[in-house]
């Protein structure tokens, strides 16, 4: 844990955020007049899209001919009728 006064926090905010982001610091306490008033901590990791793949696994089955009408669908999206 690192204590930083408000003036130093203002002038070095980018570095302080990087310190918690890269886990060089677990938290940084910002003080005003020697009294702690705020805490800078890293957020929990954001769940990536990659982790969502398979979220509906087992809920439905994809038909073997799922791509059979791609050209027709593309034509409709593009405003053409086949």
N, C-alpha and C positions, 0 to 999 in steps of 0.2 A: 504494500500500500504506500502510495506516495502522496504527500501533501503539497499543494501548489497554491500560492496566493492568487487572487483574482487578476491582478495586473499581469503576472507571468502566464496565467492561463490564456488571457487574451492574445498575448504576443506569440504564444507557442501552441495554439490550439491544434494545428495540423499534426505537429509532432506528438502531442499528448494522445490524440485520437489514434495515430499510428501505433503508439506504445500499447494501448489496450487492444487494438485490433490484432496486432501480431503477438499478443499475450506476453509482451515484455513486462507489463504491469497488469495485475489482476483488477485493480481499481485505482483511480486517482481522485483524491478528495480536494475539492476547490474551496478555499477559505476566503472570507472577507473580514478584514479587521482581526485576523487571528482566530476567527470562529468558523468551523466547517459549515458550509451552506449547500454544497452540491457534491454529487458523486458521479464520476465518469467511469462507466463499466462497459465491457463488450456485450453486444447482443448475442443471443443464442444463434448458432448457425442457421442460415436460411435453408429450408428443404429444397433441394434442387429438383428440377423437372425429371431428371433421371430416376429419382427415387419413386416417382409417381407411376412409372411404366409398370403395368401389371396390376394396377390398383383394382381393376374390375375382373381380374383373372378368375375364371370359373363361374362368372355371373351369366355370361352368354357365349355362344359359339359363333365364330366368324365363318360364314359359308365359303365353300371352296371357290365359288364363282363371284366373289366379292368385286373383282376388278372387271368383270365381263361388260359392264355398261359404262365404263369410264368415259369413253368418247361421247356417248349420248349426254351424260351429266355435264361434261365440259362444254358441249354445244349449248345446252340450256343456260349454263352460267354465263356464257359469252353472248347470249341473246340470239342464238341460232337454233333453228329446229331442224332435225334430221328426219 
